Structure formats: structure tokens, C-alpha cells
């Protein structure tokens, strides 16, 4: 029983941590004079869809880690049909 309980508890905690960011609002912050690149996939090798200036409000749709970098799939609050991936390093709570 104990062998089953520990993995179940750990997986529940991991899922709870992920769920708190899915669907949450965030604001682009720290891009400076550069625009934060909204990409077609989670990594630098994916094509750039468009650039997002600081202050852009987005909704997180889920995050993944690729090559040590956390990438979040987001949609724009002003244009929900526009989705892509951005580095989580540039997202802050509103």
C-alpha cells in the first residue's frame, strides 16, 4: 500500500503545480527594446509568428521544458485565435 501511495501523492503534487499556470493571465515583461518572439513551437528553432512588446496580456495554455528552458503555449488576450510559444522567463503575473 505504501509503495502505491508515495508515487500517487507525488504525481498529484506535480499535476497541481502545473494546473495553477494553465489558463492564467500573464503579462510580457523584460523584453526591453526587443520584442518577445511568439514562436510556432517550444524552442528557438521554430519560426517566429510575431513579436510581442512589453505589457502584452496573454493567457497561458500549458508549459513544457525543452533543453532546460521553460516554454509556455499562450494566446493573446486581445486576439485569442493567435497562439504560440514564448519563453516563460518573460512572463509575469498581471
C-alpha positions as CSV (number, residue, x, y, z in Angstrom):
1,X,0.0,0.0,0.0
2,X,2.8,2.4,0.9
3,X,4.6,1.8,-2.4
4,X,1.5,2.9,-4.2
5,X,0.7,5.9,-2.0
6,X,4.0,7.8,-2.5
7,X,4.0,7.8,-6.3
8,X,0.4,8.8,-6.3
9,X,1.0,11.6,-3.9
10,X,4.0,12.9,-5.9
11,X,2.2,12.8,-9.2
12,X,-0.8,14.6,-7.7
13,X,1.5,17.4,-6.4
14,X,3.2,17.7,-9.8
15,X,-0.2,18.0,-11.6
16,X,-1.4,20.6,-9.1
17,X,1.7,22.7,-9.7
18,X,1.1,22.6,-13.5
19,X,-2.6,23.3,-13.2
20,X,-2.1,26.7,-11.5
21,X,-0.5,28.2,-14.6
22,X,-2.8,26.7,-17.3
23,X,-5.3,29.3,-18.3
24,X,-3.8,32.0,-16.1
25,X,-3.2,35.6,-17.3
26,X,0.3,36.8,-17.7
27,X,2.0,40.0,-19.0
28,X,5.0,40.1,-21.2
29,X,7.8,41.8,-19.2
30,X,11.5,42.3,-19.7
31,X,11.8,42.2,-23.5
32,X,13.0,45.8,-23.4
33,X,13.7,47.3,-26.9
34,X,13.4,43.8,-28.4
35,X,10.0,42.2,-28.9
36,X,9.3,38.8,-27.3
37,X,9.1,36.3,-30.1
38,X,5.9,34.3,-30.3
39,X,7.0,31.0,-31.9
40,X,5.3,28.2,-33.6
41,X,6.8,25.6,-31.2
42,X,8.6,25.4,-27.9
43,X,12.2,26.3,-28.8
44,X,14.4,28.8,-30.7
45,X,14.4,26.6,-33.8
46,X,10.7,27.2,-34.5
47,X,9.5,30.0,-36.9
48,X,8.6,33.4,-35.4
49,X,4.9,34.2,-35.7
50,X,5.1,37.8,-34.4
51,X,6.8,40.0,-31.8
52,X,5.1,40.9,-28.5
53,X,6.0,44.2,-26.8
54,X,6.2,44.6,-23.0
55,X,2.8,44.9,-21.5
56,X,1.1,42.4,-23.9
57,X,-1.5,40.4,-21.9
58,X,-1.6,36.7,-22.7
59,X,-3.3,33.5,-21.4
60,X,-1.1,30.5,-20.6
61,X,-2.3,27.3,-22.1
62,X,0.3,25.0,-20.7
63,X,4.1,24.9,-20.3
64,X,6.9,22.5,-21.3
65,X,10.6,22.3,-20.7
66,X,12.9,21.9,-23.7
67,X,16.7,21.8,-23.4
68,X,16.5,23.3,-19.9
69,X,14.2,26.2,-21.0
70,X,10.6,26.5,-19.9
71,X,8.2,27.4,-22.8
72,X,4.6,28.3,-22.4
73,X,1.9,28.0,-25.0
74,X,-0.1,31.2,-24.9
75,X,-2.9,33.0,-26.7
76,X,-3.2,36.8,-26.9
77,X,-6.0,38.3,-24.7
78,X,-6.7,40.8,-27.5
79,X,-6.8,38.2,-30.2
80,X,-7.5,34.7,-28.7
81,X,-7.1,33.0,-32.0
82,X,-3.4,33.9,-32.1
83,X,-1.5,31.3,-30.2
84,X,2.2,30.2,-30.0
85,X,5.0,29.6,-27.6
86,X,7.1,32.1,-25.6
87,X,9.8,31.7,-23.0
88,X,8.4,31.7,-19.5
89,X,11.3,33.9,-18.4
90,X,9.4,36.9,-19.9
91,X,6.0,36.3,-18.4
92,X,4.8,37.9,-15.1
93,X,1.6,37.9,-13.2
94,X,-0.5,41.0,-14.1
